[in-house]
Amino acid sequence: MPMQLPNFLTLSRIVAIPLMIGLFFLPDPWGNWATLGVFVYAGVTDFLDGYLARALNQQSAFGRMFDPIADKLLVAAVLLMLVGVERLSGIHVLPAAVILCREILVSGLREVLAEARVGLPVSLLAKWKTALQMIALGLLLAGPAGPDLGPVTTTQAGLAGLWLAALATLVTGYDYLIASLRHIRQLDGGPTPP
């Protein structure tokens, strides 16, 4: 049976990550734009694979498993690259750490709850957080090669967006934790927390 288009897009996103990492270390400005191009491709395919899976009724176990993995690998790779070349340094490493820790927390919670066949729906705030985070990371990848944004540089705009995404990350991570604890308490037969 041939691979379904949504699954192909998810897999192509995972394969694009090493390419993006390699392009990141090319000299500026070509490296910036090539890396950003692959990152944008990954973002577009992230939207398309979910949309097409629903529209074509091609939702699959493969997609449910690998789509969130691809997302987390992409974000983690970009954050680590930005820290590695000190485009994120000092206090600006904090929002990167918050985002990575939340991704690990939510992945763990989803894994435990999946065993009990309990789903954690994605909230509207989590979707906005993801969009803001992707825009911020895109701006940071463009970095010094990015366009003139008036009173701020592309990097400054990316840093501001990353801080806002980290704030939304804390809120959504807390929401997921509380919802998960309720389900886990029910599974363990204990009282449900408020």
N, C-alpha and C positions, 0 to 999 in steps of 0.2 A: 504494500500500500504506500503510495507516495506521501511525503511529508506535507501536512496541511500548511497553508500560507502563514497563519499566525505563529505556528511553531517554528517555521523557517525564519521568520522575522526575529523571534526571540533568540534563536540560536545564532543568527547573524550578529545580533547585538553583543552576545558573549564573545564571538570571534573578533569583533571590532575592537574590543578592549586592548588586547596586546598591540594591535596596529596603532591605536591612539597613544599608547604609552611610548612606542617607538618614535612616532611623529613629534611627540612633545619635546624630545631632546634635539630636534633639528634647530639650526640657528634661527633667530628672530629675523624678520617677521613671518617667514614661511612656516616655521614650526608652530607658531601660535595659530595661524589660520588653518593649517592642515589638521591640527589637533581639534580645533573648534569645529571644523567640518565633520569630523568623525563623531564628535560628541553630539552635534546637532542630529546627525543621522541616527544615533542611538536614541535620542529623545523622541524623534519622529516615529521610529519603529516601535518604541515603547507605547506610544499612543495608538499606533495603527494595529499592533498585534491584538490588543485588548478589544478595540473597536471591531476589527474583522472577526475575531473569535465569536463575539456576540452576534454580529450582523449575519455571518455565514453559518451560525450555529455549529461552530467548530471548537467549542471549549473542550479542553482535554486535561488529563492528569499531567501531561508533559508541560503544558502552559501554566497550570496552577503551581507546579513545582519550580519551573525554571524562570518564569517571568519575574518573580520577586528576587530570585537569586541574581539574575542579570542586572536588575536595578541596583541592588546593593553592591555588586562587584564594580559597576560603573562609578557609582558615587564614591566608594572607598578608594578606587584607583585614582580618581581625580583629586580627592582630598590629599592622599598620600603624595602624589606628584607635586601638588602645590606647596605642601610643607617641605618636601625634599629640595625644591629650588628656592625656598624661602619667600615665595610669593604670599604664603601664609606663615607668619612668624610672630613671635612674642605672644601677646594677648589674643591675637587673631587665630591662634591654634585652638583656643577654647571652643568656639562654635563648631569647628571641625570635629573635635572630640565629642561634643554633645550629640552631634548628628550621627557619628559612628556608633556611639554607645546606645542611642535610641534604636538604631537599625538592628543591633545585636539583640537588644531587649525584646523588640517586637517579633523578631524572627523566632526567638526562643519561646515566647508566649504562643505564637501561632502554631509552632510545632507541637507543644503540649496539648493545646486545645484541638488540634487536628486529629490527634489520636482519639479524642472523645467525640469527634465529629461535631465540634462547635466552631462556628466561623466568627471571625471578627471583621465586621464590615469596615470599609475605609470611609472615614468621615469626610465631610466637605472641607473642613479645616486641614485635614491631612492632604487632600488633593491640592489645596492652595499652597500648603507648605512645600509640597513636591515641586510645583510649578515655580515658586519663588526660589527654591534651592537650585533648580536647574538653570534658571536665568542667572543667578548669582555665580554659579560655577562656570557658566559660559563666559560671563564677563571677566572672571578671573583667568580663564584660559586664554582669552584674547590679550589680557594684561596690557603691557606697554604698547602693543601693536594695535590696540583697540581704537575705536573712533573717539573724536573729541565730544565730550558730553557737557560742554559748557563749564560750569564752575567746579566740577569734579572730574577726576580721571576715571577711566574704565575700571581700573583696579579699585579705586575708592568706592565706586558704585557697587562693585561685586562684593567688597567687604561688608558694606552696609546691608546688602541683600542677604549675605550669609548670616549676619547677626540676627536679622529678622527671621530668617528660616530657622535658626537655632532656637529662638524664642518660641516659635510655633511648634518646633520639634519637642520642646519640653512639655508644652500643653498637650499635644496629641499623644506623646509617650505616656504621660500621666493618665490620660483618659483610657488608653489601651490597657495600662497596668490595672487600673481599678476595675474595668470591665472583665479583664481576665481573672482577677482574684475572685470576683463574684462567681464566675463559672467554676473555677478550681475549688472553691469552698463547697459548691453544690456537688461537684464530683466526689469530693472527700466526705460528703455527708455532714459538713459543719454548718454553722450559721452563716448567712450571707452578710457581708459587710455592708454598711450604709452606702 
